[in-house]
Amino acid sequence: MMLPQPEYIEGRGFIAEVIRTHRIKSADVRVEEGAVSVVVPKDLGCDRISQILKDKRQWIRGKIYLHREAAPVSDKDFVSGESFSYLGRNFRLKVNHGHFAPVKLLRGRLVVTVLNGKDQPHMIRNALVRWYKRHAELKLFEKAKRYADIVGVEPTAIGIKTFKSRWGSCSAKGKIDYNWRIVMAPHRMVDYVVVHELCHLKHHDHSTKFWKEVERVIPDYEICKEWLKQEGRALAI
C-alpha cells in the first residue's frame, strides 16, 4: 500500500494538510486533535485553497484553542533530543527552524522543520501525530491483510481512528478501525491488536471460542494483553 505524498499550506498559527480527492465537489475544512486538514476536489488550485483557509481562519483557531483546553497535558516539550517510540524502538526528535516541512525518519531521527514562535510545540506535536497516522495506516493495512488470510476472514474496510480507551473496533458490517497509537508499541503487541479485531469477524464477543481463535494465531496473547494493560497509557504524544 503506497500513500500519496502529503501536501501542506502554512496558515497563520497552523499548518493545514491538503487532501485531494475525486469524491467531493467543494472544500471541507476539518480540525481533528488540533490538526488542520482541508479536503478539496482533485484539481483545486493552491491559491483558492489558501483563500478558503483564510476565510475560515477564525473558526480554525477557535477549534484549535478548544482542543488545547480539552487535551490532556503532555509530558513532552517537543524539543530536539526527546524520544518517541515507533514499533517499540525509540527515535530522537530533531527540530529544524524554517518553513514547515513534515516529519521524516532520517538516520534514526524524527526530523521536522517549523517556524519559531509560541505555537512551535503545538505544530511539532501535530506534525508528529500526522506522521504516526500515516505510518499506522500503512503498517496496520499490511498486517491486517497478512493476518486476515491466517484467520480466514476478509474485512470490508480497514480504517485508522483515535480512540480514548481502546485499541480497535469491529463493526457488524465488517469494518475494522484501529487506534493509530498502537504503532508506538512493539511489533508483537501490534500483531495482537490486529488479530484481536480480525477474530471479531468470526466471533462478535469475548467468548471462549473468540479467545481460542486469538490463541491459535497469537499463542502468547495473554502476555500481549497484559503488556497493553500496563504500558498502554504511555503510548501517547
N, C-alpha and C positions, 0 to 999 in steps of 0.2 A: 504494500500500500504506500503510494507516494503522496505526500501532502504538498499542496501548492505553496510557492514561496510567499511569505507574508508581505503585505503592503501596509505602510503606516503613513499617517499625516499628523504633523505636530500641531496641537492646538495651544491655547494659552493656559498652561497649568495641567494639561493632559495630553496623552498620545492616543490617537484613535486608530484601531486596526480596520483596514478596509477589506471587506469580504464581498467578492464579486460572484454573482450567480445569474443564471438564465431564468430562475424561478419567480422573480418579482419584477414589477414594473416601476416601483417607486422606492426611495431610500427608507431604511428603517434604522434609527439610531438606538443603540442599547447600552446600558451601563450595568454590568454584572460583576459583583465583587470589587466594585470600584474601578474596573477596567472598561474603557470605552471601545465600542465597535460600531461600525456602520455597514449595514448590508445594502448593497446597491446593485442595480442592473449591470450586467457584464461590461457594457461599453460606456458607462457614465464617466465623463471627464473629471480629472482631478480638481479643476477649478470649481466645478459645480459641487463636488463633494465637500471642498473646503468651505464653500458658501453655506451649505446645509449645516455643517458643524458650527459655523459662526452664528447662524440663526438660532441654533439650539444650545449655544454656549451656556446661558444662564441655567437652563434646565439640566444640562450635563453637570455643571458644577454643583448644583443642588443635590443631585443623585450621589455624586462622589462624596460630598460632605456627609450625607446621611449614612453612607456606608462606613465612613471613617468613625462616625459616632457609635455605630452599632457593632462594628467589628471588634473581636477580642484583641486585647493589647498584645502585640507580637514581642517576643523576646529578642528579635533581631533588630540590628541598627541599619542593615543594608549598606554596609561599607566593605571595602576591599579587605580580604582576609577571612571573612566569615565563611563558615562551612555550611553547605547544603547537600542533602542526600538525594541520590538518584539510583534506583535499583540496588540499594544497600551500600553504595560507595559514596564517600564524601568528596565533594568538589569545592574548591575555594572560589569565592566571588572576586572578580576583578572589575572595578568600576573605572571607566574612562569618562572624560568630560568632553562634550561637544554635541553636535546634532545627534538626535536619537538614532541608535542602532540596536536592534533586538538582541536578546541573549544568544550567544553561540558557545558551544563547548569546544574550547581550543586548548590543546596541550594540557588537558587535565584541569582547566579552569572554566568557570562560567563567566564569560566576558560580556559586559553590557556598557553602552555609551549613552549618557544622559546629560542634560544641561545642569549646571549648578543652580542651586536655589532651594527654597524651603520645601518644594514639592519633590525633591530628588528621592528621598526614601520611598515615598508613595509610588513614584514612577518605576523605581527599581523593583519594588515588590510586584507591581502589575506586569512588568516585563518578565519576571521570573514565573509568575502564575501562567502567563501565556505560553512560555517555553514548556513548562510542565504539562499543560493541557495538550499541546501539540504532540509532545512525545508520548503522552499517555494514550492519545488517540491511535498513534502508530503502533506502540508496543502492545496495547491491550487488544487491538484488532488482530494482530499477528498471533498472539497467544490464544485468543478465543477461537480463531479459525483452526488452529492446530489441535486444541483440546476438544473442540466440537466433534471432530472425527473420532476421537478416542471415546468420548462419552456416548456418541451415537445420536447426536441431536443437531438441529440446524436453526439457530436463532433467526428471527425475521429481520433484526437490525441490531447493531451494536452502537451504543452512544456513550458519551462522557458527560458527567454531571458533577455538581458539587453537592455532597450530602453532609449533613452535620454529624450524624451518629451512625452511619452505616457505610459499607464499602461497595454495595451494589444493590441492584433491584432487578427483578424479572417480572414482566407484565404477563397478564393472561393471554395476550396476543403474541407472546414470544419475543418481545423486545427486551434486550438486556442493557442496562445502564450501569457503568462503573464510576466510582468516585476517583477522579484524577489523582488524588493524593496518594493512592495506593502505590504509584510508581516510585515513591520515595523509599518504599520498603524493599528488602532483599527479594531476589527473583522468586524464591520458593514461596514466599508469602503472597506475591502477586499471582503465582500459579494457583495457589489455593483459592484465592478470591475468584479468579476466573472460572475455575472448575465448580466452585460452590454455586455460582449463579447458573452455569450451564446445566447442572444437575437439577435445578428447579424447573427446567423444561420437561423433566420426567416426573418429578415429584414436587408439587407446589406447596410443600410444608416442610417441617423438620422432623419427619417421622424416622423410624429406624431404617426403613427402606432408603430414604434420602441419604442418611449418613453412611449407609453401606455402599451406596453408589459413589459418594465422595471418596470413601476409603479405598475403593477399587482403583481409583486414579491417583489419589494422594494418600498413600498409606500412613504418613505421619501428619495427617491433617489436624489432629488434636494439638500437636506442638505448634503448628502454624496458627491455629485458632487462639491458643493461649498467648502466643507472642503478640498478636494483634491486640488482644485484650490488655496486655501490659504496656506495650510500646506504641500503640496506635495513636495516642494523643500527641506524641512527639512528631508525628508525620504532618507537619503543618508549616506554613510560612507566615 
